[in-house]
Amino acid sequence: MTFRSTRVEAAGTGTLRIVGQLTIRDVTKEVALSVTPEGRGRDPWGGERAGFSATARINRRDFGLTWNQALETGGFVVGDEIKITIDVELVRS
């Protein structure tokens, strides 16, 4: 799975939206990540750090991920909607 951003947009007070191309198993689709700042500050070594969380929801079938198994009680093992979560920490050089 790879994600290549194509643009960054303001999405409200302090939040961003990063739009890009998500590729899973040779299938590429445009996906928007909702980005929230998680804080910033100095680390014990004098560096400046900033943390961010990004989330997106996709339908796994859109990427050719179709395997599933029916449960005896009804329903399926894997749902079609998948939540992708990315946590990032940046360090100013």
Residue pairs with C-beta under 8 A, 6 or more apart in sequence:
1 22
1 23
1 24
2 22
2 23
3 20
3 21
3 22
3 23
3 31
3 33
4 20
4 21
4 23
5 18
5 19
5 20
6 19
6 20
6 21
6 30
7 18
7 19
7 20
8 16
8 17
8 18
8 19
9 16
9 17
9 18
9 19
10 16
10 17
11 17
11 34
11 35
14 36
14 37
15 34
15 35
15 36
15 37
16 34
16 35
17 32
17 33
17 34
17 35
18 32
18 33
18 35
18 54
19 30
19 31
19 32
19 33
20 30
20 31
20 33
21 28
21 29
21 30
21 31
22 28
22 29
22 30
22 31
22 56
22 58
22 63
24 63
24 64
24 65
25 63
25 64
25 65
26 64
27 62
27 63
27 64
29 58
29 62
29 63
31 56
31 58
31 84
32 56
33 54
33 55
33 56
33 84
33 86
34 54
34 55
34 56
35 52
35 53
35 54
36 52
36 53
36 54
37 50
37 51
37 52
38 51
38 52
38 53
38 87
39 50
39 51
40 48
40 49
40 50
40 51
41 48
41 49
42 48
42 49
43 49
43 91
47 91
47 92
48 91
48 92
49 89
49 90
49 91
49 92
50 89
50 90
50 92
51 87
51 88
51 89
51 90
52 87
52 88
52 89
52 90
53 85
53 86
53 87
53 88
54 85
54 86
54 87
54 88
55 83
55 84
55 85
55 86
56 83
56 84
57 81
57 82
57 83
57 84
58 81
58 82
58 84
59 80
59 81
59 82
60 78
60 80
60 81
60 82
61 80
67 78
68 76
68 77
68 78
69 76
69 77
69 78
70 76
70 77
71 77
